[in-house]
Amino acid sequence: MSKIKASKGAPFARILGVGGYRPTRVVPNEVILEKIDSSDEWIRSRSGISTRHWASPEETVTAMSVEASGKAIAAAGITPEQIGAVIVSTVSHFKQTPAVATEIADKVGAGKPAAFDISAGCAGFGYGLTLAKGMIVEGSAEYVLVIGVERLSDLTDLEDRATAFLFGDGAGAVIVGPSEDPHIGPTVWGSEGDKSETIKQTVPWNEFQVGDVSKLPLNQQGEIKFPAITQEGQAVFRWAVFEMAKVAQQALDAAGITADDLDVFIPHQANMRIIDSMVKTLKLPEHVTVARDVETTGNTSAASIPLAMERLLATGQAKSGDTALVIGFGAGLVYAATVVTLP
C-alpha cells in the first residue's frame, strides 16, 4: 500500500478568459513583393493572406505576452497572484535559457508560479491547454496562464518565395481554471516524426559556431542569412488537409458530440485553403462560425488559435458559452485537437 497522499483538484477545467496582442505595424503583401517574384493575387490565392503584423524592436516576445496576458486575466476576473502556473508556447524566444515564461510570470505580477516554455510549433497552444487542464484537475494549480506567442518575422526568409508571405507576429493568452462541469474535452494529440523535415529551421544555431561559412546560406547580397523557417509546401498541405481532418473528427468523437453540435471552428491559422478544405471534409453545417483570422494576421504559429478566438469574441462572431472545436498542427509534425466552451 502506498504511503503517498493522493492529490485532489477540481472536477473539471475550463477557459475563463482570453486576450490577444497584435503588433501595431500592419504589413501588406506589397511589402513582401519587394524581395520575391510573385504577385498580390498569387499570395491571396495560395494562402488567403492580405496583411500580417510584424513586431517592432520594443514589441518583444515578453512584451506582447504581458499585454495579451493582462487582457486574459482581466477577462477571467481573477488576480495575477492566483495564477499557479505559466505555460508559454513559442519557437521564437532566442534565449535557450532561462524560459521566457519566468520573466512573463514576474511582469504580470503572478508571484512565484511554476513557469516553463514548450516547443510544439503550431500545435503549441493545444499542448499548453492540455497541460493546464491536467494541472487543475490534478490539483497542482488552481489557475493556469497559457500563452502562445511568436515573432516569426525574425525567422522569415524574405527571399524565399514559398514562405516569405506566410508568417506574422503576435501573442494570445488564456486563463484556465476550475469548473464543476466539463468544458475542455479530451485531447487528441500526437506526432509524426518521420515527416519532421517538411517544416524545419534552415540552419541549426551551432552551425554559426563552427565557423565554416561555406555551409551557411547567403542572401542576394552575399551575406550570411539568419536561420529561418522553411517548409515543403505541398507535402504539408496534403498532410494538413487529409490527416488533420481525421484528427478533428476524432476530437469531436472523444467529446461525444457531432459537427451539428458545434457553434465555432477554430483551426490553426496556417492557410485559408487548408481551413476551407477541412470545413468541407468535416461537412460542417452552415451555422458553424469558422475562424479565418489568417487573412489579416498571417500564420502566427502557437499564437494563432488564441488570437483567432479573441477576435471572434471581440467582434461578436462568437459568444461566451459557444462550443468550439480547436485544432493546431505544424512542425514536428505535431498536432492537438479538442472541443472547448468559449469563455
Disulfide bonds with the S-S distance in Angstrom:
none
